Amino acid sequence: MNKIKFVILAVVSIFTFSQAVVIVGQWNDAITPVAADYVKRLTEKAEKSHAKAIVLELDTPGGLDQSMREIIKTILETPLPFIVYVYPPGARAASAGAIITVSADIAAMAPSTNIGSASPVQITGKDIDETMKKKIMNDMVAFVKSIAKEKHRNIKIIEKMVTEAINLPADEAVKKHVVDLIAVDLYDLLNKIDGKKIKKNAYEITLKTKDEPVEFVKKGFREQFLSIFSNPTLAYLLLIIGFYGIFFELYNPGSVIPGTIGTISLLLALYALSAISVNWLGVLLIALGIVFFALELITPTFGALAISGVIALLIGSITLIEPESPYGDIPLQVIIPVVFFSAAFFLGVAYLGLKAQRRKKMGGAEGMVGEIGIAKTDINEKGGKVFVLGEIWDAYSDTPIEAGEEVKVIKVEGLKLKVTKYHKRREH
């Protein structure tokens, strides 16, 4: 099938009137499903354009095994020459990126770059038993050895990248036949590979890339959007916002906005976390922490549930991303303020709620008792007038009170108040 695809593409290229170009893609992020989709789109674009070659400028800490294999499958299946170029200076092709690089028809590196550390790492947060670890390692070793053999690269060194996690600078990688050459930039690369012969799907191809036009394929909106939301710190903050929003919607039904923001944030967070392959126990602990805070708010326990919430939220946040993850971890500078703010916020709301429950009601008859007013007229057992809370009321008193004296409400009887003289010295 690949041979037929190759022949068709070659024939079409001969008769096409459009000028063939070199298609160039750039990926400077972790190897994720988004990266696999991007490389596939890059390759399809090159095939439709009848390009002379595809160049992928790569700078990555590594990523997911499945995504790496999909990218390598795309590289091997396309009938076009596929060049992986570790670029710019200071870039790296680590872990999955290293294996992608050595699988290319031509592997190149810029000065001051490095390649290696391809040992498989479990980043789901679960421990791997020795049997499973051995299976994973053997599978990866067999995979890289087959690639190295097909591409005529140094099998022993590439195997050590997996088994011993060795890492090589660009000059040493060339010297040990892990990659083919060093190029200072893209145009230096295209000049150096011009005239080189490669075998692709049983066909020999002579590269003609010198002074050829170049077309860059940028990340699409979807790829940029999904790449942004695969950031662990952003995913973590979205997760917290999502839990907050949904809680406050349930706590105050009908408010709509918290529920809408919470639902959208939670869905984005769950997508990002599924791509990152996080420790889902950390997610559950974070959710449990929010539940503890909520219970403290609903049924105040004077801090007991809040302390439990702090512990659960802190442990969940720290263990959410494994330290070995190629996506990076969540810095403590983010985790600690989030935990502190959550605890302070829920405790503050719980305190205000408790205070409000204990506060005297300010409206209605019950709220009048204990209020201080002024006698507008003389007051005795038969009655009189008092001014209380901005209103004039009918009132009576068991002891005579003169107009102008301060009074205190001691009882409400319908629309009439029973008052007594207010003695400041006796009030504390």
ChimeraX attribute file (.defattr): number of C-alpha atoms within 10 A of each C-alpha:
attribute: neighborCount
match mode: 1-to-1
recipient: residues
	/A:1	6
	/A:2	14
	/A:3	15
	/A:4	10
	/A:5	13
	/A:6	19
	/A:7	13
	/A:8	12
	/A:9	17
	/A:10	14
	/A:11	10
	/A:12	12
	/A:13	19
	/A:14	9
	/A:15	8
	/A:16	11
	/A:17	8
	/A:18	10
	/A:19	12
	/A:20	17
	/A:21	19
	/A:22	23
	/A:23	24
	/A:24	21
	/A:25	20
	/A:26	21
	/A:27	18
	/A:28	17
	/A:29	21
	/A:30	26
	/A:31	28
	/A:32	24
	/A:33	21
	/A:34	21
	/A:35	22
	/A:36	20
	/A:37	16
	/A:38	22
	/A:39	22
	/A:40	18
	/A:41	17
	/A:42	23
	/A:43	27
	/A:44	14
	/A:45	15
	/A:46	24
	/A:47	20
	/A:48	11
	/A:49	17
	/A:50	22
	/A:51	22
	/A:52	22
	/A:53	23
	/A:54	25
	/A:55	27
	/A:56	24
	/A:57	22
	/A:58	24
	/A:59	27
	/A:60	23
	/A:61	25
	/A:62	27
	/A:63	27
	/A:64	23
	/A:65	16
	/A:66	14
	/A:67	19
	/A:68	23
	/A:69	16
	/A:70	19
	/A:71	22
	/A:72	20
	/A:73	15
	/A:74	20
	/A:75	23
	/A:76	19
	/A:77	17
	/A:78	21
	/A:79	25
	/A:80	23
	/A:81	23
	/A:82	23
	/A:83	24
	/A:84	27
	/A:85	27
	/A:86	33
	/A:87	28
	/A:88	19
	/A:89	17
	/A:90	12
	/A:91	21
	/A:92	28
	/A:93	29
	/A:94	27
	/A:95	28
	/A:96	27
	/A:97	28
	/A:98	29
	/A:99	27
	/A:100	25
	/A:101	27
	/A:102	28
	/A:103	27
	/A:104	23
	/A:105	22
	/A:106	21
	/A:107	25
	/A:108	28
	/A:109	33
	/A:110	25
	/A:111	19
	/A:112	17
	/A:113	21
	/A:114	25
	/A:115	30
	/A:116	29
	/A:117	25
	/A:118	28
	/A:119	21
	/A:120	21
	/A:121	17
	/A:122	17
	/A:123	20
	/A:124	17
	/A:125	19
	/A:126	12
	/A:127	10
	/A:128	12
	/A:129	8
	/A:130	9
	/A:131	9
	/A:132	11
	/A:133	15
	/A:134	12
	/A:135	11
	/A:136	16
	/A:137	17
	/A:138	13
	/A:139	12
	/A:140	20
	/A:141	22
	/A:142	12
	/A:143	14
	/A:144	22
	/A:145	18
	/A:146	14
	/A:147	21
	/A:148	22
	/A:149	12
	/A:150	13
	/A:151	20
	/A:152	14
	/A:153	20
	/A:154	17
	/A:155	20
	/A:156	12
	/A:157	21
	/A:158	29
	/A:159	21
	/A:160	17
	/A:161	24
	/A:162	23
	/A:163	17
	/A:164	14
	/A:165	16
	/A:166	16
	/A:167	22
	/A:168	19
	/A:169	16
	/A:170	25
	/A:171	18
	/A:172	14
	/A:173	24
	/A:174	17
	/A:175	11
	/A:176	15
	/A:177	18
	/A:178	27
	/A:179	27
	/A:180	18
	/A:181	20
	/A:182	22
	/A:183	21
	/A:184	15
	/A:185	15
	/A:186	17
	/A:187	14
	/A:188	13
	/A:189	21
	/A:190	22
	/A:191	15
	/A:192	15
	/A:193	20
	/A:194	15
	/A:195	14
	/A:196	12
	/A:197	15
	/A:198	16
	/A:199	14
	/A:200	19
	/A:201	16
	/A:202	10
	/A:203	11
	/A:204	10
	/A:205	16
	/A:206	14
	/A:207	16
	/A:208	17
	/A:209	21
	/A:210	16
	/A:211	13
	/A:212	16
	/A:213	12
	/A:214	19
	/A:215	14
	/A:216	13
	/A:217	16
	/A:218	14
	/A:219	19
	/A:220	11
	/A:221	9
	/A:222	11
	/A:223	16
	/A:224	13
	/A:225	12
	/A:226	18
	/A:227	19
	/A:228	14
	/A:229	22
	/A:230	25
	/A:231	21
	/A:232	23
	/A:233	18
	/A:234	16
	/A:235	23
	/A:236	26
	/A:237	17
	/A:238	24
	/A:239	26
	/A:240	24
	/A:241	20
	/A:242	24
	/A:243	21
	/A:244	23
	/A:245	23
	/A:246	23
	/A:247	18
	/A:248	17
	/A:249	19
	/A:250	13
	/A:251	13
	/A:252	12
	/A:253	12
	/A:254	10
	/A:255	12
	/A:256	15
	/A:257	13
	/A:258	21
	/A:259	22
	/A:260	15
	/A:261	18
	/A:262	24
	/A:263	21
	/A:264	16
	/A:265	23
	/A:266	24
	/A:267	14
	/A:268	20
	/A:269	25
	/A:270	19
	/A:271	16
	/A:272	24
	/A:273	23
	/A:274	14
	/A:275	20
	/A:276	27
	/A:277	20
	/A:278	21
	/A:279	19
	/A:280	18
	/A:281	16
	/A:282	21
	/A:283	22
	/A:284	15
	/A:285	21
	/A:286	29
	/A:287	20
	/A:288	19
	/A:289	27
	/A:290	25
	/A:291	21
	/A:292	22
	/A:293	29
	/A:294	22
	/A:295	17
	/A:296	25
	/A:297	25
	/A:298	15
	/A:299	12
	/A:300	18
	/A:301	12
	/A:302	13
	/A:303	15
	/A:304	12
	/A:305	21
	/A:306	26
	/A:307	16
	/A:308	18
	/A:309	27
	/A:310	21
	/A:311	17
	/A:312	22
	/A:313	31
	/A:314	22
	/A:315	17
	/A:316	23
	/A:317	24
	/A:318	18
	/A:319	20
	/A:320	26
	/A:321	28
	/A:322	20
	/A:323	14
	/A:324	12
	/A:325	22
	/A:326	22
	/A:327	24
	/A:328	16
	/A:329	17
	/A:330	22
	/A:331	12
	/A:332	12
	/A:333	8
	/A:334	13
	/A:335	20
	/A:336	15
	/A:337	11
	/A:338	18
	/A:339	21
	/A:340	13
	/A:341	12
	/A:342	21
	/A:343	21
	/A:344	14
	/A:345	14
	/A:346	20
	/A:347	21
	/A:348	13
	/A:349	14
	/A:350	23
	/A:351	16
	/A:352	13
	/A:353	15
	/A:354	15
	/A:355	11
	/A:356	11
	/A:357	10
	/A:358	9
	/A:359	9
	/A:360	13
	/A:361	13
	/A:362	12
	/A:363	8
	/A:364	9
	/A:365	14
	/A:366	12
	/A:367	12
	/A:368	20
	/A:369	19
	/A:370	14
	/A:371	14
	/A:372	19
	/A:373	22
	/A:374	20
	/A:375	24
	/A:376	18
	/A:377	17
	/A:378	17
	/A:379	24
	/A:380	17
	/A:381	13
	/A:382	10
	/A:383	18
	/A:384	21
	/A:385	19
	/A:386	29
	/A:387	19
	/A:388	18
	/A:389	13
	/A:390	7
	/A:391	8
	/A:392	14
	/A:393	17
	/A:394	15
	/A:395	26
	/A:396	22
	/A:397	21
	/A:398	14
	/A:399	11
	/A:400	15
	/A:401	22
	/A:402	16
	/A:403	15
	/A:404	14
	/A:405	17
	/A:406	20
	/A:407	24
	/A:408	22
	/A:409	21
	/A:410	15
	/A:411	17
	/A:412	17
	/A:413	9
	/A:414	7
	/A:415	9
	/A:416	15
	/A:417	25
	/A:418	19
	/A:419	28
	/A:420	22
	/A:421	20
	/A:422	17
	/A:423	11
	/A:424	8
	/A:425	6
	/A:426	6
	/A:427	6
	/A:428	4
